[in-house]
Amino acid sequence: MNKFFIFICFTLLSFAASANGSEGNAAADTNQVIKLNKAAYENRLTNPDQTVSEADKALAIAQQLNYTNGIGEAYRVMGIGNYYLNRPEKAIDNYLNALQSFTKSNNLRSQAKVYNNIGNLYLDNDYDQSLDFLQKSLDIATKLADKQLMGSLYLNIGNVYYRKKSFYQALNYYNKSNNIFEALKDSVNLIRCQQNRGVIYFNLNQLDKARELLIQANLEARSKDLNEPVASIDLTLASLYIVENKFDEAKATVSEGLTYARMVKDQKLEHDFNYTNYELELKRKNFEQALFYLRDIYRHDSLDFKTNVAAQLGLLDVKHKQEARDRENQLIIQRQQYDRVKFWAVTIVAGLLLVLVALLISNVKRKAKTNTQLTNLNAEVSRQKDNLDRINHHLEEIIDERTKDLQVKNKKLSEYSSYLSHQIRGPIATLKGLMNLEREGLVDQPECIKMMNKCVGEIDDKIIEMSDMLHDPGRSGF
């Protein structure tokens, strides 16, 4: 028995250890997904290809674990990588998949991040659509008091207004963003704020302020190996140097920027640097070299136009599909709400019917009980009536009997009275006569006394006889 008990304990401990090990492995795998997504996101500005690759690994593990938030974040980071690689169709598909996962897990903060990413994706194609998604994200971020996300959204909304040539409005949002990132000590996003503010001041022709901000942002970006920001900052710096006729500085800046643009494989930036080279050679009056760049620009513009048109058509197609999907989801939600209302209505009606049936059954039972009680009462009343009838009949018999007895006794009394009057009056009359005779002295006194004793004895005998007759009802006659 002891061995069996020890075996059971050992088996239970083994199962517990196995369960704990499985939970530990699941937690470890979840942490691996989180780490891969984080590393992929951090590489977005230096190596977007690696961002897509690592996010794809995180997605595979998250799908095996059915880790909904991990799946959503992997899709979102992959979309960011494709955005920096100028693949808008892939990026929007990634973002919509991410949004679906975060909606399923009811993760509002991550939903807001995806809306922010989609707003950035529409930045160069549809300003109104971009602002709509960014504002939707900002509403959620404000509700959640997520300062980090709010800072990024102010920065991106400023980018929309910059493209709409509303420079002062853009600068207002950049300043809001800069204040938040300074408070959070977010150095990477502060670089972006400095760069964007420098671009605004350049467009406002405040070149000294623009140069100061752009050079500072460039130095900090290079110190952190942020390749994409270095390339885009160099683009604006080169244009600034061309305006100032600092051609050597412009040439060096373009060369550096091209190197960084090729490192991040950003063809759009490379094309922009070619255009800057054209402007530089044109300003130098080196028309032959300018013409060379202009031909290259024309060729790339044709390709870019086709690509951009295809991308815009792709985005419109995805937008149309998304709107159709949203309408379908809305119909499903409405149908579910209708079914829910219908269910509760049927449930309430069924409940009321059950209550009504219960009340009817209770009423019927109560009436049946009342009828039973009334029947019992009627039976009891009938029994009492029968008893009363029997008692009345018995009383009538008793009364008749007593009446007859009284009649008999009255008759006997009447007879007794007559008899007494007849039997006793004789001796009494004799006594009266003897008393009169003795008073007149006509009879001797001893003889008179003797006769008087005889009359008294007769009276006494008659009274005793009468008493015996009264106490013996069976005796008749006197």
C-alpha positions in Angstrom: 0.0 0.0 0.0 2.8 2.4 0.9 4.6 1.7 -2.4 1.4 2.4 -4.3 0.9 5.7 -2.5 4.5 6.7 -3.3 4.0 5.8 -6.9 0.9 8.0 -7.1 2.7 10.9 -5.5 5.7 10.5 -7.9 3.3 10.4 -10.9 1.5 13.6 -9.8 4.8 15.4 -9.2 6.0 14.4 -12.7 2.8 15.8 -14.2 3.2 19.0 -12.2 6.8 19.4 -13.3 5.8 18.7 -16.9 3.0 21.2 -16.8 5.3 23.8 -15.2 7.9 23.1 -17.9 5.3 23.5 -20.7 4.2 26.8 -19.2 7.8 27.9 -18.9 8.4 27.0 -22.5 5.3 28.9 -23.6 6.4 31.9 -21.7 9.9 31.7 -23.2 8.5 31.4 -26.7 6.3 34.5 -26.0 9.3 36.4 -24.8 11.1 35.4 -27.9 8.3 36.8 -30.1 8.4 40.1 -28.1 12.2 40.3 -28.5 12.1 39.6 -32.2 9.5 42.2 -32.8 11.4 44.8 -30.7 14.6 44.1 -32.5 12.9 44.3 -35.9 11.3 47.6 -35.0 14.6 49.1 -33.8 16.2 48.2 -37.2 13.6 50.1 -39.2 15.8 53.2 -39.7 19.0 51.3 -40.3 18.1 48.1 -42.2 14.4 47.8 -43.1 15.1 44.4 -44.9 16.2 43.0 -41.6 13.1 44.5 -40.0 10.9 42.5 -42.4 12.9 39.3 -41.9 12.9 39.4 -38.1 9.2 40.3 -38.0 8.5 37.4 -40.3 10.3 35.0 -37.8 8.3 36.5 -34.9 5.1 36.0 -36.9 5.8 32.3 -37.4 6.4 31.7 -33.7 3.4 33.8 -32.6 1.1 31.8 -35.0 2.4 28.5 -33.6 1.6 29.8 -30.1 -1.7 31.4 -31.2 -0.3 34.5 -29.5 -2.8 37.1 -30.9 -1.0 40.3 -29.7 2.4 38.9 -30.9 0.8 38.1 -34.3 -0.6 41.6 -34.6 2.7 43.3 -33.6 4.7 41.1 -36.1 2.4 42.2 -38.9 2.6 45.9 -37.8 6.4 45.9 -37.7 6.6 44.0 -41.0 4.3 46.7 -42.5 6.7 49.4 -41.1 9.7 47.6 -42.8 7.8 47.4 -46.1 6.9 51.1 -45.8 10.5 52.1 -45.5 11.3 49.8 -48.5 8.6 51.7 -50.5 6.3 48.7 -50.8 3.0 50.4 -49.9 0.7 47.5 -51.1 2.5 45.0 -48.9 2.6 47.5 -46.0 -1.2 48.1 -46.1 -1.8 44.4 -46.2 0.4 43.9 -43.1 -1.3 46.8 -41.3 -4.8 45.5 -42.0 -3.8 42.0 -40.7 -2.3 43.7 -37.6 -5.5 45.7 -37.1 -7.6 42.5 -37.3 -5.5 40.8 -34.6 -5.5 43.8 -32.3 -9.3 44.2 -32.7 -9.7 40.5 -31.8 -7.7 41.0 -28.6 -9.3 44.4 -27.9 -5.8 46.0 -27.7 -6.7 49.7 -28.1 -3.1 51.0 -27.7 -1.9 48.7 -30.5 -4.9 49.6 -32.7 -3.9 53.3 -32.3 -0.4 52.5 -33.4 -1.7 50.7 -36.6 -3.9 53.7 -37.4 -0.8 55.9 -37.1 1.1 53.6 -39.4 -1.7 53.6 -42.0 -1.9 57.4 -41.8 1.8 57.6 -42.6 1.3 55.2 -45.5 -1.3 57.5 -47.1 0.9 60.6 -46.4 2.1 60.9 -50.0 -1.2 59.7 -51.7 -4.2 61.1 -49.9 -3.8 63.9 -47.3 -7.4 63.7 -46.1 -7.3 60.0 -45.7 -4.0 60.3 -43.9 -5.3 62.9 -41.4 -8.4 60.8 -40.8 -6.4 57.7 -39.7 -3.9 59.9 -37.7 -6.8 61.7 -35.9 -8.5 58.3 -35.1 -5.2 57.2 -33.6 -4.8 60.5 -31.7 -8.2 60.1 -30.1 -7.3 56.7 -28.7 -3.9 57.8 -27.6 -5.4 60.8 -25.8 -8.0 58.6 -24.1 -5.2 56.2 -22.9 -2.9 59.2 -22.0 -0.1 57.5 -24.1 2.4 60.4 -24.3 4.8 58.4 -26.5 2.2 57.7 -29.1 0.8 61.3 -28.9 4.3 62.7 -29.6 4.6 60.5 -32.7 1.1 61.5 -33.9 1.8 65.2 -33.6 5.0 64.6 -35.6 3.1 62.8 -38.3 0.2 65.2 -38.4 2.8 67.9 -38.9 4.2 66.0 -41.8 0.8 66.1 -43.5 0.5 69.8 -43.1 4.1 70.2 -44.4 3.1 68.4 -47.6 0.0 70.7 -47.8 2.4 73.7 -47.6 0.8 74.8 -44.3 4.2 75.4 -42.8 3.2 77.3 -39.6 0.6 74.7 -38.8 3.1 71.9 -39.4 5.6 73.7 -37.2 3.0 74.0 -34.4 2.6 70.2 -34.4 6.4 69.6 -34.6 6.8 71.8 -31.5 4.2 69.9 -29.6 5.9 66.7 -30.5 9.3 68.0 -29.5 8.1 69.1 -26.1 6.7 65.6 -25.4 9.9 63.8 -26.6 12.0 66.1 -24.5 10.0 65.2 -21.4 10.3 61.5 -22.3 14.0 61.8 -23.1 13.3 60.0 -26.4 16.5 60.9 -28.4 15.6 59.1 -31.6 12.3 60.9 -32.0 13.9 64.2 -30.9 16.2 63.8 -34.0 13.2 63.5 -36.2 11.6 66.6 -34.6 14.8 68.6 -35.1 15.0 67.4 -38.7 11.4 68.3 -39.5 11.6 71.7 -37.8 14.8 72.4 -39.8 13.0 71.5 -43.0 10.2 73.9 -42.1 12.6 76.8 -41.3 14.3 76.0 -44.7 11.0 76.4 -46.5 10.3 79.6 -44.5 13.8 80.9 -45.8 15.1 81.1 -42.2 18.4 79.4 -43.3 20.5 80.0 -40.1 17.9 78.4 -37.9 17.4 75.6 -40.4 21.1 74.9 -40.7 21.6 74.7 -36.9 18.8 72.2 -36.4 19.7 70.0 -39.4 23.4 69.8 -38.6 22.6 69.0 -34.9 20.1 66.3 -36.0 22.6 64.9 -38.6 25.3 64.5 -35.9 23.0 62.8 -33.4 21.6 60.5 -36.1 25.1 59.4 -37.2 26.1 58.8 -33.6 23.1 56.4 -33.2 23.7 54.8 -36.7 20.2 55.9 -37.9 20.9 55.6 -41.6 17.6 56.6 -43.0 17.3 59.9 -41.0 21.0 60.7 -41.9 20.2 60.3 -45.6 17.0 62.4 -45.5 18.7 65.2 -43.4 21.5 65.3 -45.9 19.0 65.8 -48.7 17.7 69.0 -47.0 21.2 70.2 -46.0 22.4 69.8 -49.6 19.5 71.9 -50.9 20.3 74.5 -48.2 24.0 74.7 -49.2 23.0 75.1 -52.9 20.8 78.1 -51.9 23.8 79.5 -50.1 26.1 78.8 -53.1 28.2 76.5 -50.9 28.7 74.0 -53.7 31.5 72.0 -52.2 29.6 71.4 -49.0 26.5 70.5 -51.1 28.5 68.0 -53.2 30.0 66.3 -50.0 26.6 66.2 -48.4 24.9 64.7 -51.4 27.7 62.1 -51.6 27.2 61.2 -48.0 23.5 61.1 -48.3 23.6 58.8 -51.3 25.8 56.3 -49.4 23.3 56.2 -46.5 20.3 55.9 -48.9 21.9 53.0 -50.6 22.6 51.3 -47.3 18.9 51.4 -46.4 18.0 50.6 -50.1 15.7 53.6 -50.4 15.4 54.2 -54.1 13.2 57.2 -53.6 15.9 58.9 -51.6 18.5 58.0 -54.3 16.2 59.6 -56.9 15.8 62.7 -54.8 19.6 63.0 -54.4 19.9 62.8 -58.2 17.5 65.7 -58.5 19.6 67.6 -55.9 22.7 66.9 -58.1 20.8 68.3 -61.1 20.0 71.5 -59.1 23.6 71.7 -57.9 25.1 71.4 -61.5 22.5 73.8 -62.9 23.4 76.4 -60.2 27.1 75.8 -61.0 26.2 76.4 -64.7 27.6 73.0 -65.5 24.8 72.4 -68.1 26.2 69.2 -69.6 26.4 67.4 -66.3 23.0 68.9 -65.3 21.5 67.5 -68.6 22.9 64.1 -67.7 21.2 64.1 -64.3 18.0 65.5 -65.9 17.8 62.6 -68.3 18.3 60.1 -65.5 15.6 62.0 -63.5 13.2 61.8 -66.5 13.8 58.1 -66.8 13.3 57.5 -63.1 10.3 59.8 -63.1 8.6 57.7 -65.7 9.3 54.6 -63.8 8.3 56.2 -60.5 5.1 57.6 -62.0 4.1 54.1 -63.1 5.1 52.7 -59.8 3.3 55.4 -57.9 0.2 55.1 -60.0 0.2 51.3 -59.5 0.8 51.9 -55.8 -2.1 54.4 -55.6 -4.3 52.0 -57.5 -3.3 49.2 -55.2 -4.0 51.4 -52.1 -7.4 52.4 -53.6 -8.2 48.7 -54.2 -7.2 47.8 -50.7 -9.1 50.8 -49.4 -12.2 49.6 -51.3 -11.8 46.1 -50.0 -11.3 47.4 -46.5 -14.4 49.5 -46.7 -16.3 46.5 -48.1 -15.0 44.4 -45.2 -15.9 47.2 -42.7 -19.4 47.3 -44.2 -19.7 43.6 -43.9 -18.4 43.6 -40.4 -20.9 46.4 -39.6 -23.7 44.3 -41.0 -22.5 41.3 -39.0 -22.4 43.5 -35.9 -25.9 44.8 -36.6 -27.2 41.3 -37.3 -25.6 40.1 -34.0 -27.2 43.1 -32.2 -30.5 42.3 -33.8 -30.1 38.6 -32.9 -29.2 39.6 -29.4 -32.2 41.8 -29.0 -34.4 39.1 -30.6 -32.9 36.6 -28.2 -33.5 38.7 -25.1 -37.0 39.6 -26.4 -37.9 36.0 -26.8 -36.3 35.2 -23.5 -38.3 37.9 -21.8 -41.5 36.8 -23.5 -40.8 33.2 -22.6 -40.0 34.3 -19.0 -43.3 36.2 -18.8 -45.2 33.2 -20.2 -43.6 31.0 -17.7 -44.5 33.5 -14.9 -48.1 33.6 -16.3 -48.3 29.8 -16.5 -46.8 29.6 -12.9 -49.4 32.1 -11.7 -52.2 30.2 -13.5 -51.0 26.9 -12.0 -50.7 28.5 -8.6 -54.2 30.0 -9.0 -55.7 26.6 -10.1 -54.0 24.9 -7.2 -55.2 27.6 -4.8 -58.7 27.3 -6.1 -58.5 23.5 -5.9 -57.3 23.8 -2.3 -60.0 26.3 -1.6 -62.6 24.0 -3.1 -61.3 21.1 -1.1 -61.4 23.2 2.1 -65.0 24.3 1.2 -66.0 20.7 0.5 -64.4 19.7 3.9 -66.2 22.6 5.6 -69.5 21.6 3.9 -69.0 18.0 5.0 -68.2 19.2 8.5 -71.2 21.5 8.5 -73.3 18.5 7.3 -71.9 16.4 10.1 -72.6 19.1 12.6 -76.1 19.5 11.2 -76.7 15.8 11.5 -75.4 15.9 15.1 -77.6 18.9 15.8 -80.6 17.1 14.2 -79.8 14.0 16.3 -79.4 16.2 19.4 -82.6 18.0 18.7 -84.4 14.7 18.1 -82.9 13.4 21.3 -83.9 16.6 23.1 -87.4 16.3 21.7 -87.6 12.8 23.0 -86.2 13.9 26.4 -88.7 16.8 26.4 -91.5 14.4 25.5 -90.4 12.0 28.1 -90.1 14.7 30.7 -93.4 16.2 29.7 -95.0 12.8 30.0 -93.3 12.3 33.4 -94.4 15.7 34.5 -97.9 15.0 33.3 -97.8 11.7 35.3 -96.4 13.5 38.3 -98.9 16.3 38.0 -101.6 13.7 37.8 -100.2 11.9 40.8 -100.0 15.2 42.7 -103.5 16.0 41.7 -104.5 12.5 42.9 -102.4 12.9 46.0 -104.0 16.2 46.7 -107.4 14.7 46.3 -106.5 11.6 48.2 -104.9 13.6 51.0 -107.8 15.9 51.1 -110.1 12.9 51.3 -108.1 10.8 53.6 -106.8 13.4 56.0 -109.8 15.6 56.2 -111.7 12.8 58.0 -109.2 12.4 60.9 -108.8 16.2 61.1 -112.6 16.6 61.2 -112.7 14.0 64.0 -109.9 15.9 65.8 -111.9 19.2 65.5 -115.0 17.4 66.8 -113.2 15.9 69.8 -111.6 19.3 70.6 -115.1 20.9 70.6 -116.5 18.1 72.7 -113.7 18.4 75.2 -114.0 22.1 75.3 -117.7 21.8 76.2 -116.9 19.0 78.6 -119.1 16.5 76.9 -116.4 13.8 76.8 -113.8 12.5 79.3 -110.4 13.8 78.9 -108.6 10.5 78.8 -111.0 9.1 76.3 -110.6 12.3 74.2 -106.8 12.0 74.3 -107.0 8.4 73.2 -109.2 9.1 70.3 -107.0 12.1 69.3 -103.9 9.9 69.3 -105.7 7.5 67.1 -106.6 10.3 64.6 -103.0 11.6 64.6 -101.7 8.0 63.9 -104.0 7.7 61.0 -102.9 11.0 59.6 -99.2 9.9 60.0 -99.8 6.6 58.3 -101.6 8.3 55.3 -98.7 10.8 55.0 -96.1 7.9 55.0 -98.2 6.0 52.4 -98.4 9.1 50.2 -94.6 9.6 50.4 -94.0 6.0 49.4 -96.3 6.4 46.5 -94.5 9.6 45.3 -91.1 8.0 45.5 -92.2 4.8 43.6 -93.3 5.9 40.1 -94.0 2.3 39.2 -96.8 2.1 41.7 -100.1 3.2 40.4 -103.1 4.2 42.3 -103.6 5.3 45.9 
